[in-house]
Amino acid sequence: MRNAIAVMNTKGGVGKSTFVLAAAETLSAKLAKTVLVIDGDAQASVSLMLLSAGNLSRLQLDGLTVVDLLVGGVLRDEAVDWSRYVVAGVSDVDEARSVYLLPSDMQLTLFEREVAKQGLLAPLRAGIGALLGHVRAAFDVVLIDCAPGLSVLTECWLREADYYLAPTNPDHISTYALEVFAHFRGLNPEMGFADQLGVLITMMDDQSPADREHARRLMEDAQNKCFAQALPRSKALQHAGHFSTVERSYGRKYPGPTGAAVEAVCREMLERLAAAPAASATASPPVAPA
């Protein structure tokens, strides 16, 4: 199944990591999907949203992050068991028990520098492709939280994933970033690139005339393939990234219209994925405890 989605915008601050978090928890809690979140950002934002700081620090110290997986497979040319780095039991939503995480670490930036220094872009892309080949079969949906900008690693995710999804705020700078991204996508077409899943409007304020006008322009451009539902600017989504050591219900974390909006986006996302060719039955995901 073509189910690996790189979530990307060249501009930061558009709610990318928050969307990955909310989508993963919604797909699990409301739509009974197994979801793997791959944190491809050295800031490790979505890792900290799905794990306590203490648990993430322990995984980083124990060498159990995406950085360690890639160092072994790319820099050391070792056979790496990807499932060893996947963490179960993440999320503070008590109904979201089928969310898994491949966490990140700030050392990811140093890894990228070493890849560039040694001219290992081809092995890196091959390693990313092999990883995605494995996890596609083990999970219903794979969400890759890419770093903003166009780093070596981000380019590999975008070229090896099945789709990319672009969250964007309804403002001039964010929408301009989509044009920059479209230009990059057109470069080196022989190298391949993920198919566009669509643009998702985030942090939408329905009471703002400027937001409504930017949203209208985005949705009227057929090339954007905008999702019908925008994500609102809400306190619930602003606070969703604060990991709670006490589990809470989905409805408490994403109350009322906020939860309904995220669920609508997730349902449309699954509908778009369903247009892809059918894949073989999924395998059971790994169960390494957090």
C-alpha positions, 0 to 999 in steps of 0.5 A, a space after each residue: 500500500 502507498 501509505 507513507 506521507 512526508 509532511 512538509 513545508 519549506 516555512 516553519 511555524 505552520 503547525 506541521 508537527 502539531 498536525 502530525 501529532 493530532 492526525 496520528 492520535 485521531 487515526 488511532 483513537 477514532 479510526 482504528 489505524 496503526 500509525 508510525 510517526 517518523 520524526 525527521 526533524 533534529 528539533 525532535 518536536 513531535 517526539 517530545 509531543 508523544 513522549 515525556 522528556 525523560 523517556 526521550 532522553 533515555 532513548 537518545 542516550 541508549 542510541 535508539 533514535 532515527 539518528 542511530 538507525 541511519 548512522 548504522 545503516 549509512 555511515 557504518 554500512 551495517 545491517 540494521 533491524 529497523 524495528 529495534 528503534 520503533 517505540 510503542 506505548 507513546 501518546 497521552 491519549 488513552 484511546 490512542 494505543 496504536 501510535 508508534 514512534 521512530 524518535 529523533 535527536 539533535 545529532 541528526 544535523 551532525 549526521 547530515 553534515 557527515 553524509 554531505 562531507 563523505 558524499 553519501 547521498 545515494 546510500 542515504 536515499 537507499 537506506 531511507 527507501 529500504 526503511 519505508 519499504 519495511 514500515 509500509 507493510 507493518 503500519 496502516 499509515 506512516 507520517 514523516 514529520 520533515 524539518 522545514 527547509 530543504 536539507 539532505 535528509 528532508 529531500 530523501 524523505 520527499 523523494 522516497 515517500 509515496 505522498 507529501 502533504 503541505 500544511 500552510 497558514 492562510 497568510 502571504 508568507 506561508 502560501 509563498 513557501 508553497 511556490 518555493 516548494 513547487 519549484 523545488 519539486 520540479 527540479 531533477 524530475 529524473 530523481 523521482 518525487 512523492 506525489 502530492 496528497 494535498 495542501 492543508 490549511 492550518 491555524 484558520 481564523 474564520 473571523 479574520 477577513 484576511 484568513 478567509 481571503 487567503 484560504 479562498 485563493 488557496 482552495 480555488 487553485 486546483 493545483 493545491 488539491 486543498 483539503 476541504 476541512 481547514 484546521 482551526 486556530 484553537 487553544 486545544 491544538 495550541 496545547 496539544 503538544 504539551 505531553 501529559 504524564 497523566 493519560 487523558 481521553 481523546 475528547 478532552 485533548 481535542 474537544 468539540 469542533 477541534 476534534 471534529 475538524 481533525 477527524 474530518 481531515 483524517 477521513 479525507 486523507 484516508 479516502 485519498 490514500 484509498 485511491 492508490 493500488 491495493 497492497 498486501 495485508 499488513 504485518 503486526 507492528 513492533 511492540 518495544 515499550 516506551 
